[in-house]
Amino acid sequence: MRASDTERERIAEILREAVAEGRLRMEEFEQRLDAAYKARTHGELEPLVRDLPAPGAPPAPVAAGQPRTGSVARWSDRVGMPATSSGGFALWGGFRRQGNWTVGRVFTAFAMWGGGHIDLREANFEDREVVVRCFTIMGGIQVTVPPDLNVDVRGIGIMGGFGEHTKDDGDPAPDAPRVRITGLALMGGVGVERKRSKAEKRRLRDAERRRGRLEKGDGGR
């Protein structure tokens, strides 16, 4: 049976959740996502996520001795890794960097008549000081960062916008890397949004439930 656009997007969402939780490496995620959007039948789609949980399923426990990645790891463990990407380019199209990837010391993004998304919420960092340079002409680039990351936005908008807003409140962690976001938006826009990932929100909810159960148990003594 032929696959619909809705079914392809369902598979893509499972893949995005998996890479955000560290279940997939970025290279494997990109390969599977590309195959998902090219798939024509159910038989081509289902094998792509057969080994992955559905969105909303509780994350698997980390085995003893297994290194934590992404936002599960401490900030100090997320710095000093070899860069997996140092740039993104979009012309009449788009690019995306998200999940468990490593940001280069200098990351340069360009979008013209297209768009890009740079997601740092589950990312690692080549250095403690990182510069993300965003340039867009009649296009847009979205940068999503966790609330506890040290971020300094200093871009320029000409007949466009270059700015940040906060969706989830939080204070920058003292041991977090410092990311300086600069560049130029000409008749386009660069937006920086502070927002927790779905995986992080789920971990916070689980922690709150556990705390509530403990308090209820203490109160009953």
Steps between C-alpha positions, in 0.01 A plus 500: 500500500628847415607720790340840564671827592352467852660159544837627379481785750413255780814301424704824481376603846605164649845548345530855638410380850753220473790723399408754770518221762833371370356176358622587149822658383458807281631321189254213544216743574562693179512179296176368646323835471597527135374146439173580682417795278588298189299195606198411286355205695439385859755226448771762446399712801456257788853348498638851558354514853459133589779522759377832647227584757202711403500873597401544865637164614722522812871512415698182550719493812866572445709187556775511757819629346322628188594865433212745506453723199301811417313681775514191723873562545658767719613813316863415571453168317353674196806716425820405320374254240602501131263713293253313279383816321640848449236647271166486324389630159158548344412641156140451395487229762591431860745347742464361850745421779339338801524212742826360632755684285815699583516870416828623354695777670373731224175401330393702194147482362369660180146500363380678184140454392495209739527413865702320762456367852789471747398312815752507786282340768651150470828608338857463618763770450852494358607779735370688802484816286297456180402751233193438285493735199164531323455681168169507317373683192124485450500184708495389861712316755365374831740426788354304791695487827433355846415754773816420700746566216707822508394683183597845374303625196658787305369482145376777271169514316456720191142509376471186708552375853777349711397429858409257773204406714443261787240226497627310806648693793832403649832638618827439312711236673841623615676199346314514167682597179470857376344533156524832317246532218586767245425578138269691269139465392425691180131505412472183705527385857716321754317391813653363818258312725564367850298181520532161669498187287216250528740250654610753763140595581418133540794451737389801707143367519625157607723657766207708629278192520768309691543794738125515553480127579788531748338797674167321516669194649679713763178677587324172566745393773 
